[in-house]
């Protein structure tokens, strides 16, 4: 399976994503932001980091970059696209997924392990994962997800809420919400569920010696759906 | 141009006789640009004029040392053609004036020192010290510094894996911000700052030059008074995004042999980088300052030479490589300009609009820089306090433990390190909060452990012992995670070297750290000195900070301090003598601040450490933690909190009072967890190596149980430990 990871100036999880994809069997290519075309791929990933320094609203400059048109084209044809952390912020800025990511509720950068409840209904990202709750890792300043009531309702009706912060028992509450996100939302799909944007980093938790190994379930499932 | 006189020289921070010496050496009066250059190169920060004499004595050699002090950073060999580049540096003065930018640019500066040598940064650490929590500035300074460190490190994408935070009223007017970076490089791809060859192009790359940070290094070489607000413009402004681009562009250019020498523009900017490269190569250098990319209009040669704008590098390139190099920097959207060349004049010659604006023999700026043998006062070992049972009456071990765990210098610093990205790069296998941070060497079985330590109270009470103690503590922290200690870097934060008391603290701390470094084969490979940490004549406690680096040959052998299994046995290796003077218990509970620090026995230190390391390698130890602030019980409480388990202490036998037993801070001790079935084997090894040990308890479910005392819930203790800082920062 072929994947492409886009490198923007200021991306800093591009290598980690490359390592993770290769570990689970993808043939991955790194694509420069100034290129015009994505090579033939089964999966495109927008990695975490601080694209263009995030000096404007996070992700907004990357959403106007050279490569982004071909990402949008790929996504609109039904191609699988993942945006993690800054990648999620970029997806939001391009309009490929709905909502906004605000400054964290306590106005601090947060780096820690968190638990998320995953949505396995009709999507290729989580469908065959054995667990319902994954221990992943977050590291962000602007991950406080927000959207209008109408958008929230239509996303709920269409099962587009991909992952929600919870505690180790799967309890979704204010206490398990690290950043103030509406409905504890940590990630969402687009309507067709070929695009996933989420704040937690699966690529940082892919080995027992790291802070968790649950990211492995994510990548294994992803690959198995592409074969 | 203004005509230079003695008064202007003094305004530049030079002393009367120093100015006289400049005129004699030049055989004329310098012009303003030249005076600026002299003041930048001859200040304490760049010239080490008060410290050089003593630093020369440091133990800097070892079988793994590839590069000792004198380069951008030190380099050690970790086998398989891999090397680790590392250094610690202070950014104290700027951080007090403007905490966010001061701390951020501190991180930026040390990162550049490391990637200048061709290494990809793989870990950041920091040691930060603030005034008393009740001081009105402390909270905002702490918040600003933490956000600044995070803002820079998080953006550039290098994990912050360990650190240290302390509070003491002696930092009320001078906080300390020491930042350390480790980088990974192939042994045959290390880049140095020594220029070589004539007529080689000198290249400026990175950000444009602005008027920020002019005289930053001079400011860092002076004490503070009431007017520090006026010094804000001397603080540089950081741009981690540009630094990330610069890092990637430099590493890309370093893939082949285009670069002859490279040096980052840190303190004293273009001045020190050009002078140092030429000086090391025994060459001259010619620069055309109108070719320097400037961010502001009408910048004078004086301003260009002294600006400390960040994220800039100076490179001496091989002839013919200019085009290729430019392409790389263009790709990363960075400025690139050929601003001069190397010459055989042995002078630094500056041109602006075709006029020669400065011409100084380089020797005068480096070798001829002043070197002082400052007067210093010897420190006596303070009289020991004789604590008696009376001092402890009405106290309960459990209450004291709660108080210590919630005290500012012992409490959990999670509020701080959760704001630092400590997992980016995907190789962090031990995060902050343990004895040392550990990262895997990417793509290999090896891992690198790193820690930073300092103990200002011990150093203040007796500098010689304090100096030794920190090196030993660093060594112990590395051993506790299963790493073989390799080398250290030091950041020597002191008061005013012109005062014999402060100079005495410096001289004896250095002597102490050198003695320990020699005995433990733990050489110093890099470092920095920060003097004049003094406000309105009040100096800080002497605070040498030691950054230590160790190697774990197979990362699977790394251990952590959290208790692992119910039923395991807890041993303390190293002798508990009951030394309470200068302990947290004496200071926080008995309010007794006098007395000597605990004695250091280097032989025992080495012997205990080596045995523990062997036991870890033989997989006989499940968890380990050194005994430091707060003694045995505080150490164990932390192991319990992290492992969410408890301990049942055996009835304690011996001559010591139980308070001495639980809270004394005798050195060279480790708390280790051993499986029951391995205890005899471990005892045998300890006996064979003559390591003193005591079996002190057994791991149980979540309570700490001591004879005749109420049982303590570990969950509750965890709250006490975590809450203090959270509440302090929120209220």
Interface residues (C-beta under 8 A of the other chain):
Chain A: X9 X10 X12 X13 X15 X16 X19 X20 X48 X49 X50 X52 X53 X54 X55 X108 X109 X110 X111 X112 X137 X139 X141 X201 X203 X204 X206 X209 X210 X211
Chain B: X147 X150 X151 X154 X155 X156 X157 X239 X240 X241 X242 X244 X245 X332 X333 X417 X418 X419 X420 X421 X422 X423 X424 X425 X426 X428 X429 X431 X440 X555 X556 X558
